[in-house]
Amino acid sequence: MPLLKRAVGELSWLLTHGYPLASTLKLVGDRYTLTERQRWAVGRAACTDDQRTQRAATLLLPGNLEGQPVSIDSFNLIITLETALSGGVVLRGRDGDLRDLSSIHGTYRAVQETDRAIQLAAAALLAISPSPVRWLLDQPVSNSGRLAARLRELGPTLGLPWTAEIVMDPDKVLAETTDVVVTSDSEVLDRAGNWLNLAALTLALEPPSWLLDLN
């Protein structure tokens, strides 16, 4: 952990000073002889000083969410929660947001933890009373229709009649909406008006086994 934190700090410093991510991550990774998976974690956790400051300024605290519309990057959130619930590695990045080390590459299948992830997210949302809530799912990703149907089915039973929309590019919608957004995607966070760290609020209800704090 101390080594990974140093690597995140050095990578963030270099990014702050204008160095490109790919070659700089290789430089830092080589310096600390990191494995490929460790490099991926460091890259996911790092950000520039300006990004960190801006994301801290646009992060909304739970007490400020009542009655505000929220749009969720569905696969981004659910896969992070599934990872945590199954005992996988979840990272807290330098900006405080939680991220997993997964990548769906156009395919997704519900797993044993999927319903539990949705239920915990609903519990966290109920506690802060946003309205309305919409889940955005990537149309090109396989089984997005099935997950959308499951979200619509579970919502009323969990006390949240949310909507689930299948769109071609959720990142574009999230970056342009005036809703409070839920995502760990860096490009969306940098363009969003306000964001909610829903993954952290959700996992406070059921702490993960492997939360690596690289903040």
Secondary structure, 3 states (H helix, E strand, C coil): CHHHHHHHHHHHHHHHCCCCHHHHHHHHHHHCCCCHHHHHHHHHHCCCHHHHHHHHHHECCHHHCCCCCEEEEHHHHHHHHHHHHCCCEEEECCCCCEEECCCCCCCCCCCCCHHHHHHHHHHHHHHHCCCCEEEEEECCCCCHHHHHHHHHHHHHHCCCCCEEEEECCHHHHHHHCCCEEECCCHHHHHHCCCECCHHHHHHCCCCCCEEEECC
